[in-house]
Amino acid sequence: MNSLQTSRNLVLEQIKNACKLANRSENDVQLLAVSKTHPSEILQEMYETGQRAFGENYLQEALDKIEKLKNLEIEWHFIGHVQRNKTKHLASNFAWVHGVDRLIIAERLSSQREASQAPLNICLQVNIDAQDTKDGCSPEDVADLVKTISQLPHLKLRGLMVIPAPNNTQAFADAKFLFEKVKTEHAHPEDWDTLSMGMSGDMVDAIDAGSTMVRVGTALFGARDYSLK
């Protein structure tokens, strides 16, 4: 068994145990492999372990990998900050975009997604604990954004994404409360099923609070090589 298979098995076991402690099914939590700064060869090796969902932060790096790995059935997630001048590439090349925090971004993604493609899955990024250094809309703006964005064509608004400050486990509970509260504002509440929160160091607490998708990089791939950025 190679090291990537071992790492993935360990992470899946952590997810399984966290779900058991929270009285949840392990099938309720998806593992998103955060592959930024890792070369396409490593992603292919991880794919061979059974991993299908990969998250990228840097657009050009991601586009290069998407081209190199186009023969693999990878579900590509963009989890970095979304800038207006990048929406066309995101709309064309990704299955998910997690960092939507403004209506104009959602409108651009909607208009630039081809009708022939499956709807683009998006999550609203919420600055759940009001960090000065984090992107995301304020919790107070979420309900209005959900009402509007959930009616745009070519998009499927799936839920929320949060990145709380380290050790702020209360923020996970706050995100879960907000997630449930605004579900009634969704034009298609059956689509509202994703609470993306938790990373290598805090995914147990995130799962306990109700996370349905954990974004894991270091625990899967080891330390990042930032020379690739």
C-alpha positions as CSV (number, residue, x, y, z in Angstrom):
1,M,0.0,0.0,0.0
2,N,1.5,3.4,-1.0
3,S,1.7,6.4,1.4
4,L,-1.2,8.3,-0.2
5,Q,-3.5,5.3,0.2
6,T,-2.4,5.0,3.8
7,S,-3.0,8.7,4.4
8,R,-6.4,8.6,2.8
9,N,-7.4,5.5,4.7
10,L,-6.4,7.2,8.0
11,V,-8.4,10.3,7.1
12,L,-11.5,8.3,6.2
13,E,-11.1,6.4,9.5
14,Q,-11.0,9.7,11.3
15,I,-14.2,10.8,9.5
16,K,-15.9,7.5,10.4
17,N,-15.0,7.8,14.1
18,A,-16.0,11.4,14.2
19,C,-19.4,10.5,12.7
20,K,-19.8,7.7,15.2
21,L,-19.2,10.0,18.1
22,A,-21.7,12.5,16.6
23,N,-24.3,9.8,16.0
24,R,-24.1,10.5,12.3
25,S,-23.7,8.2,9.2
26,E,-20.2,8.4,7.7
27,N,-21.9,8.6,4.4
28,D,-23.2,12.1,5.4
29,V,-19.7,13.6,5.2
30,Q,-17.7,14.0,1.9
31,L,-13.9,14.2,1.8
32,L,-12.6,17.0,-0.4
33,A,-8.9,16.6,-1.1
34,V,-7.3,20.0,-1.1
35,S,-4.6,19.6,-3.7
36,K,-3.3,23.1,-4.2
37,T,0.5,23.3,-4.9
38,H,0.7,19.5,-5.4
39,P,1.6,18.4,-9.0
40,S,-0.8,16.6,-11.3
41,E,1.2,13.4,-10.9
42,I,0.4,13.3,-7.2
43,L,-3.3,14.0,-7.9
44,Q,-3.3,11.1,-10.3
45,E,-1.9,8.8,-7.6
46,M,-4.5,10.1,-5.1
47,Y,-7.2,9.5,-7.7
48,E,-6.0,5.9,-8.0
49,T,-6.7,5.4,-4.2
50,G,-10.4,6.1,-5.0
51,Q,-10.5,9.9,-4.3
52,R,-12.6,11.8,-6.9
53,A,-13.3,15.3,-5.4
54,F,-10.3,17.7,-5.5
55,G,-10.2,21.3,-4.3
56,E,-8.0,24.0,-5.8
57,N,-7.3,27.5,-4.7
58,Y,-5.2,29.0,-7.5
59,L,-6.9,29.3,-10.9
60,Q,-4.1,29.0,-13.3
61,E,-2.5,26.1,-11.4
62,A,-5.9,24.4,-11.4
63,L,-6.5,24.9,-15.1
64,D,-3.2,23.3,-15.9
65,K,-4.1,20.3,-13.8
66,I,-7.6,20.1,-15.3
67,E,-6.0,19.9,-18.8
68,K,-3.4,17.3,-17.8
69,L,-5.9,15.1,-16.0
70,K,-8.8,15.6,-18.4
71,N,-9.1,11.8,-19.0
72,L,-9.9,11.2,-15.3
73,E,-13.4,11.6,-13.8
74,I,-12.4,14.2,-11.3
75,E,-15.0,16.5,-9.6
76,W,-13.1,19.8,-9.5
77,H,-13.9,22.3,-6.7
78,F,-12.6,25.8,-6.6
79,I,-12.2,26.8,-3.0
80,G,-10.2,30.0,-3.3
81,H,-11.4,33.6,-3.3
82,V,-13.4,34.4,-6.4
83,Q,-12.5,37.5,-8.3
84,R,-14.7,39.0,-11.0
85,N,-12.1,38.6,-13.8
86,K,-11.9,34.8,-13.1
87,T,-15.6,33.8,-13.2
88,K,-15.6,32.8,-16.9
89,H,-12.9,30.2,-16.3
90,L,-14.6,29.0,-13.2
91,A,-18.0,28.7,-14.8
92,S,-16.5,26.7,-17.7
93,N,-14.2,24.3,-15.9
94,F,-15.4,23.5,-12.4
95,A,-18.2,21.4,-10.9
96,W,-18.2,23.4,-7.7
97,V,-17.3,26.9,-6.6
98,H,-17.1,27.5,-2.8
99,G,-16.0,31.1,-2.4
100,V,-19.1,33.0,-3.6
101,D,-19.7,35.9,-1.3
102,R,-21.3,38.6,-3.5
103,L,-24.4,38.7,-5.8
104,I,-22.4,40.0,-8.7
105,I,-20.1,36.9,-8.6
106,A,-23.1,34.6,-8.7
107,E,-24.7,36.5,-11.5
108,R,-21.5,36.3,-13.6
109,L,-21.1,32.6,-12.9
110,S,-24.7,32.0,-13.9
111,S,-24.5,34.0,-17.1
112,Q,-21.1,32.4,-18.1
113,R,-22.1,28.7,-17.4
114,E,-23.1,27.0,-20.6
115,A,-26.7,25.8,-20.8
116,S,-25.3,22.5,-22.1
117,Q,-23.4,21.9,-18.9
118,A,-24.8,20.6,-15.6
119,P,-25.7,23.4,-13.2
120,L,-22.7,24.8,-11.4
121,N,-22.8,23.9,-7.7
122,I,-22.0,26.8,-5.5
123,C,-21.5,27.5,-1.8
124,L,-21.7,30.9,-0.1
125,Q,-18.6,31.7,1.8
126,V,-19.5,33.3,5.1
127,N,-17.1,35.1,7.4
128,I,-18.8,33.4,10.3
129,D,-16.6,34.9,13.1
130,A,-15.9,38.3,11.6
131,Q,-12.2,37.9,11.0
132,D,-10.5,40.9,9.5
133,T,-8.3,38.7,7.3
134,K,-10.9,36.4,5.9
135,D,-13.1,36.8,2.8
136,G,-16.8,36.0,3.0
137,C,-20.1,37.7,3.4
138,S,-21.5,38.6,6.8
139,P,-24.0,36.2,8.4
140,E,-26.6,39.0,8.3
141,D,-26.4,39.1,4.5
142,V,-26.9,35.3,3.9
143,A,-30.7,35.2,3.9
144,D,-31.0,37.9,1.2
145,L,-28.2,36.3,-0.9
146,V,-29.9,32.9,-0.7
147,K,-33.2,34.3,-1.8
148,T,-31.7,35.9,-4.9
149,I,-29.0,33.5,-5.9
150,S,-31.2,30.4,-5.6
151,Q,-33.3,31.8,-8.4
152,L,-30.5,32.3,-10.9
153,P,-30.3,29.9,-13.9
154,H,-27.4,27.5,-14.5
155,L,-26.5,27.4,-10.8
156,K,-27.3,25.1,-7.9
157,L,-26.9,26.8,-4.6
158,R,-25.9,24.0,-2.3
159,G,-25.0,25.6,1.1
160,L,-22.4,27.4,3.1
161,M,-18.6,27.3,3.4
162,V,-16.8,28.7,6.4
163,I,-13.2,28.9,7.6
164,P,-13.3,29.9,11.3
165,A,-10.3,31.1,13.3
166,P,-8.2,28.3,14.8
167,N,-9.8,26.7,17.9
168,N,-13.0,28.6,17.5
169,T,-15.3,25.6,17.7
170,Q,-18.3,27.7,18.5
171,A,-18.1,29.1,15.0
172,F,-19.0,25.6,13.6
173,A,-22.1,25.6,15.7
174,D,-23.0,29.1,14.6
175,A,-22.6,28.1,11.0
176,K,-24.8,25.1,11.5
177,F,-27.5,27.3,13.1
178,L,-27.3,29.7,10.2
179,F,-27.4,26.9,7.6
180,E,-30.7,25.6,9.1
181,K,-32.1,29.0,9.6
182,V,-31.8,30.2,6.0
183,K,-32.9,27.0,4.4
184,T,-36.4,28.2,4.3
185,E,-35.3,31.2,2.1
186,H,-34.1,28.9,-0.7
187,A,-36.1,28.7,-3.8
188,H,-35.1,25.0,-4.1
189,P,-34.7,23.8,-0.5
190,E,-34.0,20.3,-1.7
191,D,-30.7,21.5,-3.1
192,W,-29.6,23.0,0.2
193,D,-27.5,20.1,1.5
194,T,-23.9,21.2,2.0
195,L,-22.1,22.7,5.0
196,S,-18.4,22.8,3.9
197,M,-16.3,23.3,7.0
198,G,-13.5,21.6,8.8
199,M,-9.9,20.9,7.7
200,S,-7.1,18.6,8.8
201,G,-6.7,20.0,12.3
202,D,-10.4,20.6,13.2
203,M,-12.5,18.3,11.1
204,V,-13.6,16.2,14.2
205,D,-15.2,19.3,15.8
206,A,-16.7,20.4,12.4
207,I,-18.3,17.0,11.9
208,D,-19.7,17.1,15.4
209,A,-21.3,20.4,14.6
210,G,-22.8,19.2,11.4
211,S,-20.3,19.5,8.6
212,T,-21.2,17.6,5.4
213,M,-17.9,18.2,3.6
214,V,-14.4,18.5,5.1
215,R,-11.5,20.1,3.1
216,V,-8.4,18.1,3.9
217,G,-4.9,18.8,2.4
218,T,-2.0,18.3,4.8
219,A,-3.3,15.1,6.3
220,L,-3.7,13.6,2.8
221,F,-0.7,14.9,0.9
222,G,1.8,16.0,3.6
223,A,3.4,19.4,3.6
224,R,2.8,21.6,0.5
225,D,5.4,22.6,-2.0
226,Y,4.7,26.4,-2.5
227,S,7.2,26.6,-5.3
228,L,4.5,25.3,-7.6
229,K,2.2,28.3,-6.9
